[in-house]
Amino acid sequence: MPCCPNTLWLEVHHIIFYADGGLTRPDNLITICSRCHKNAHEGRLIIQGNAPRGARFLNETGKDLREEWRLETAFWLDIWCGWRGTEQDRRHLRAQLSTA
C-alpha cells in the first residue's frame, strides 16, 4: 500500500472479496495493515488488479494513491528542500507534467 508506514499488524485481504466469490489464491491476496484492511472493507480504499505487482490502490473517489503520493512527495521536496528556481523548475510541476 503506497504511503502506508505500517509494517506491524498486517492482515491478508482478498482483492475480490471472499463474500463476492473471490478465491483464496495468491493473485487475489494482498497483505495490508489492519487500518488499510478496515478502510478497504468500508469503501475508503479500493484495491483493484492482481497481486502483487498488478494491484492498484484508489481512494473512495477513484484517485490513484500511488500517483497522489508521488505528487505529494514532489510538493514536499519543493517546500522543505528550499526550492529557489522558476515556476517551471518546481518538482511538483514536473511530476504533474510527467503523467500528462
Residue frames as a rotation matrix with the C-alpha (Angstrom) as fourth column:
MET 1
0.589 0.808 0.000 0.00
0.808 -0.589 0.000 0.00
0.000 0.000 -1.000 0.00
PRO 2
-0.192 -0.710 0.677 1.68
0.636 -0.616 -0.465 3.23
0.747 0.341 0.570 -1.10
CYS 3
-0.337 -0.132 0.932 2.40
-0.329 -0.911 -0.248 5.77
0.882 -0.391 0.264 1.62
CYS 4
0.835 0.545 0.079 1.31
-0.277 0.291 0.916 3.46
0.476 -0.786 0.394 4.47
PRO 5
-0.049 -0.953 0.298 4.11
-0.818 -0.133 -0.560 3.33
0.573 -0.271 -0.773 7.05
ASN 6
0.420 0.292 0.859 2.69
-0.839 0.485 0.246 0.37
-0.345 -0.824 0.449 9.00
THR 7
-0.239 -0.529 -0.814 4.77
-0.678 0.691 -0.250 -2.80
0.695 0.492 -0.524 8.98
LEU 8
-0.990 0.031 0.139 3.08
-0.091 0.616 -0.782 -4.32
-0.110 -0.787 -0.607 12.01
TRP 9
-0.319 0.936 0.147 -0.46
-0.141 0.106 -0.984 -5.62
-0.937 -0.335 0.099 12.47
LEU 10
-0.700 -0.020 -0.714 -0.58
-0.711 -0.075 0.699 -6.97
-0.067 0.997 0.038 8.94
GLU 11
-0.028 0.774 0.633 -3.55
-0.209 0.615 -0.761 -8.87
-0.978 -0.154 0.144 7.59
VAL 12
-0.920 -0.190 0.344 -4.26
0.258 0.369 0.893 -10.76
-0.297 0.910 -0.291 4.38
HIS 13
-0.178 0.852 -0.492 -7.00
-0.411 -0.519 -0.749 -9.19
-0.894 0.069 0.443 2.24
HIS 14
-0.199 0.241 0.950 -8.93
0.805 0.593 0.018 -10.68
-0.559 0.768 -0.312 -0.68
ILE 15
-0.948 -0.152 -0.278 -8.80
-0.027 -0.836 0.548 -8.15
-0.316 0.527 0.789 -3.55
ILE 16
-0.329 0.922 -0.205 -12.09
-0.442 0.042 0.896 -9.55
0.835 0.385 0.394 -4.81
PHE 17
-0.283 0.206 0.937 -13.90
-0.958 -0.022 -0.285 -10.04
-0.038 -0.978 0.204 -1.53
TYR 18
-0.994 -0.101 0.047 -14.34
-0.105 0.990 -0.093 -13.64
-0.037 -0.098 -0.994 -0.46
ALA 19
-0.387 0.922 0.030 -18.04
0.143 0.092 -0.986 -12.94
-0.911 -0.377 -0.167 0.15
ASP 20
0.345 0.479 -0.807 -18.31
-0.686 -0.458 -0.565 -11.85
-0.641 0.748 0.171 -3.50
GLY 21
0.984 0.086 0.156 -16.77
0.019 0.819 -0.574 -15.06
-0.178 0.567 0.804 -4.81
GLY 22
0.446 -0.889 -0.099 -13.10
-0.818 -0.360 -0.449 -14.07
0.364 0.281 -0.888 -4.61
LEU 23
0.784 -0.196 -0.589 -10.84
0.186 0.979 -0.078 -17.08
0.593 -0.049 0.804 -4.46
THR 24
0.782 -0.595 0.185 -8.14
-0.361 -0.190 0.913 -17.65
-0.508 -0.781 -0.364 -1.87
ARG 25
0.655 -0.610 0.446 -5.32
0.752 0.474 -0.457 -17.69
0.067 0.635 0.769 -4.42
PRO 26
-0.179 -0.841 -0.510 -2.03
0.828 -0.409 0.384 -15.76
-0.532 -0.353 0.770 -4.40
ASP 27
-0.790 -0.159 0.592 -3.10
0.532 -0.659 0.532 -13.43
0.305 0.735 0.605 -7.24
ASN 28
0.144 0.901 0.409 -6.21
0.259 -0.433 0.863 -12.39
0.955 -0.018 -0.296 -5.25
LEU 29
0.720 0.054 -0.692 -4.50
0.691 0.030 0.722 -11.91
0.059 -0.998 -0.016 -1.88
ILE 30
0.077 -0.696 0.714 -2.56
0.163 -0.697 -0.698 -8.92
0.984 0.170 0.060 -0.64
THR 31
-0.019 -0.174 -0.985 -1.02
0.989 0.142 -0.044 -8.12
0.148 -0.974 0.170 2.73
ILE 32
-0.111 0.050 0.993 -2.04
0.068 -0.996 0.058 -4.76
0.991 0.074 0.107 4.18
CYS 33
-0.967 -0.249 0.060 -2.14
-0.026 -0.137 -0.990 -3.30
0.255 -0.959 0.126 7.68
SER 34
-0.547 0.794 -0.265 -5.26
0.815 0.434 -0.384 -3.64
-0.190 -0.426 -0.885 9.82
ARG 35
-0.248 0.454 -0.856 -6.24
0.046 -0.877 -0.478 0.02
-0.968 -0.158 0.196 9.30
CYS 36
-0.680 -0.032 -0.733 -5.97
-0.704 -0.253 0.664 -0.23
-0.207 0.967 0.149 5.49
HIS 37
-0.919 0.365 -0.149 -7.90
0.306 0.899 0.314 -3.51
0.249 0.243 -0.938 5.67
LYS 38
-0.331 0.819 -0.468 -10.70
0.658 -0.155 -0.737 -1.81
-0.676 -0.552 -0.488 7.58
ASN 39
-0.304 0.166 -0.938 -10.70
-0.435 -0.900 -0.018 1.08
-0.848 0.402 0.346 5.07
ALA 40
-0.928 -0.048 -0.371 -10.93
-0.360 0.382 0.851 -1.42
0.101 0.923 -0.372 2.19
HIS 41
-0.700 0.695 -0.166 -14.00
0.698 0.714 0.044 -3.07
0.150 -0.085 -0.985 3.71
GLU 42
-0.064 0.682 -0.729 -15.61
0.587 -0.565 -0.580 0.29
-0.807 -0.465 -0.364 4.48
GLY 43
0.576 0.365 0.732 -15.10
0.813 -0.163 -0.559 1.56
-0.085 0.917 -0.391 0.91
ARG 44
0.847 -0.301 -0.437 -12.49
-0.198 -0.944 0.265 4.24
-0.492 -0.138 -0.859 1.67
LEU 45
-0.322 -0.932 -0.169 -9.73
-0.694 0.111 0.712 2.21
-0.645 0.346 -0.682 0.00
ILE 46
0.833 0.551 -0.055 -10.32
-0.412 0.550 -0.726 0.41
-0.370 0.628 0.685 -3.29
ILE 47
-0.316 -0.923 0.218 -7.86
-0.510 0.360 0.781 -2.26
-0.800 0.136 -0.584 -4.39
GLN 48
0.795 0.552 -0.253 -8.02
-0.475 0.306 -0.825 -3.48
-0.378 0.776 0.505 -7.97
GLY 49
0.259 -0.697 -0.669 -5.97
-0.864 0.142 -0.482 -5.77
0.431 0.703 -0.566 -10.18
ASN 50
0.803 -0.086 -0.590 -3.85
0.169 0.982 0.087 -8.77
0.571 -0.170 0.803 -9.31
ALA 51
0.773 -0.570 0.280 -1.36
-0.483 -0.242 0.842 -9.20
-0.412 -0.785 -0.462 -6.52
PRO 52
0.195 -0.191 -0.962 1.40
0.829 -0.492 0.266 -8.48
-0.524 -0.849 0.063 -6.00
ARG 53
-0.711 -0.669 -0.219 2.65
0.464 -0.680 0.568 -6.16
-0.529 0.302 0.793 -8.75
GLY 54
-0.718 0.459 0.523 -0.57
0.456 -0.258 0.852 -5.50
0.526 0.850 -0.024 -10.65
ALA 55
0.018 0.759 -0.651 -2.51
0.997 -0.065 -0.048 -4.12
-0.078 -0.648 -0.757 -7.70
ARG 56
-0.500 -0.043 0.865 -3.83
0.250 -0.963 0.097 -0.56
0.829 0.265 0.492 -7.91
PHE 57
-0.430 0.305 -0.849 -4.80
0.882 -0.059 -0.468 1.41
-0.193 -0.950 -0.244 -4.83
LEU 58
-0.455 0.390 0.801 -7.52
0.313 -0.772 0.554 4.03
0.834 0.502 0.229 -5.22
ASN 59
-0.966 0.255 -0.027 -9.23
-0.073 -0.375 -0.924 6.32
-0.246 -0.891 0.381 -2.75
GLU 60
-0.349 0.916 0.197 -13.01
0.519 0.364 -0.774 6.44
-0.780 -0.168 -0.602 -2.47
THR 61
0.417 0.493 -0.763 -13.22
-0.336 -0.697 -0.634 8.98
-0.844 0.521 -0.125 -5.30
GLY 62
0.909 -0.028 0.416 -11.14
0.342 0.620 -0.706 6.83
-0.238 0.784 0.573 -7.65
LYS 63
0.676 -0.735 -0.058 -7.82
-0.696 -0.610 -0.378 8.71
0.242 0.296 -0.924 -7.48
ASP 64
0.589 -0.574 -0.569 -4.73
0.328 0.813 -0.481 6.52
0.739 0.096 0.667 -7.76
LEU 65
0.987 -0.146 -0.064 -2.98
0.014 -0.322 0.947 6.69
-0.159 -0.936 -0.315 -4.38
ARG 66
0.213 -0.960 0.180 0.46
0.874 0.270 0.404 5.92
-0.436 0.071 0.897 -5.83
GLU 67
-0.086 -0.188 0.978 0.14
0.766 -0.641 -0.056 8.95
0.637 0.744 0.199 -8.10
GLU 68
0.797 0.427 0.427 -1.17
0.053 -0.754 0.655 11.14
0.602 -0.499 -0.624 -5.28
TRP 69
0.798 -0.555 -0.233 1.72
0.383 0.169 0.908 10.03
-0.465 -0.814 0.348 -3.08
ARG 70
-0.048 -0.842 0.538 4.24
0.996 -0.002 0.086 10.82
-0.071 0.540 0.838 -5.84
LEU 71
0.140 0.178 0.974 2.80
0.451 -0.887 0.097 14.31
0.882 0.426 -0.204 -6.31
GLU 72
0.967 0.234 0.102 2.72
0.007 -0.424 0.906 14.97
0.255 -0.875 -0.411 -2.57
THR 73
0.474 -0.870 -0.133 6.35
0.737 0.310 0.601 13.89
-0.482 -0.383 0.788 -2.27
ALA 74
-0.215 -0.532 0.819 7.35
0.890 -0.451 -0.060 16.29
0.401 0.717 0.570 -5.05
PHE 75
0.520 0.481 0.706 5.40
0.139 -0.863 0.486 19.10
0.843 -0.155 -0.516 -3.35
TRP 76
0.954 -0.193 -0.231 7.06
0.241 0.027 0.970 18.34
-0.181 -0.981 0.072 -0.01
LEU 77
0.104 -0.978 0.180 10.52
0.960 0.146 0.238 18.40
-0.259 0.149 0.954 -1.66
ASP 78
0.029 -0.037 0.999 9.78
0.588 -0.808 -0.047 21.81
0.809 0.588 -0.002 -3.17
ILE 79
0.770 0.393 0.503 8.86
-0.121 -0.683 0.720 23.29
0.627 -0.615 -0.478 0.20
TRP 80
0.958 -0.280 0.066 11.24
-0.012 0.190 0.982 21.60
-0.288 -0.941 0.179 2.62
CYS 81
0.256 -0.916 0.310 14.34
0.912 0.335 0.237 21.49
-0.320 0.222 0.921 0.44
GLY 82
0.047 -0.228 -0.972 14.17
0.192 -0.953 0.233 25.23
-0.980 -0.198 -0.001 -0.17
TRP 83
0.097 0.060 0.994 13.22
0.980 0.167 -0.105 25.34
-0.172 0.984 -0.043 -3.87
ARG 84
-0.019 -0.208 -0.978 14.55
0.186 -0.962 0.201 28.58
-0.982 -0.178 0.057 -5.33
GLY 85
-0.800 -0.348 0.489 14.05
0.492 0.087 0.866 28.07
-0.344 0.934 0.102 -9.06
THR 86
-0.786 0.571 -0.236 11.47
-0.610 -0.655 0.446 29.30
0.100 0.495 0.863 -11.50
GLU 87
0.091 0.932 0.350 7.89
-0.859 0.251 -0.445 28.05
-0.503 -0.260 0.824 -11.63
GLN 88
0.633 0.156 -0.758 8.82
-0.668 0.605 -0.433 25.59
0.391 0.781 0.487 -14.40
ASP 89
-0.366 -0.881 -0.300 11.60
-0.499 0.458 -0.736 24.08
0.786 -0.119 -0.607 -12.23
ARG 90
-0.087 0.372 0.924 9.30
-0.987 0.093 -0.131 23.01
-0.135 -0.924 0.359 -9.42
ARG 91
-0.959 -0.267 0.098 9.41
-0.264 0.964 0.039 19.28
-0.105 0.012 -0.994 -8.70
HIS 92
-0.354 0.907 0.229 5.64
0.122 0.288 -0.950 19.25
-0.927 -0.308 -0.212 -8.22
LEU 93
0.372 0.468 -0.802 5.02
-0.691 -0.437 -0.576 20.77
-0.620 0.768 0.161 -11.65
ARG 94
-0.450 -0.611 -0.651 7.47
-0.882 0.416 0.220 18.35
0.136 0.674 -0.727 -13.30
ALA 95
-0.902 0.169 0.398 5.74
-0.009 0.913 -0.409 15.43
-0.432 -0.372 -0.821 -11.55
GLN 96
0.088 0.992 -0.095 2.35
-0.107 -0.086 -0.991 16.60
-0.990 0.098 0.099 -12.83
LEU 97
0.295 0.006 -0.956 3.62
-0.904 -0.322 -0.281 17.01
-0.309 0.947 -0.090 -16.38
SER 98
-0.742 -0.657 -0.134 5.27
-0.667 0.701 0.253 13.58
-0.073 0.277 -0.958 -16.43
THR 99
-0.670 0.562 0.486 1.85
0.301 0.803 -0.514 11.94
-0.679 -0.198 -0.707 -16.07
ALA 100
0.103 0.754 -0.648 0.02
-0.413 -0.561 -0.718 14.13
-0.905 0.341 0.254 -18.60
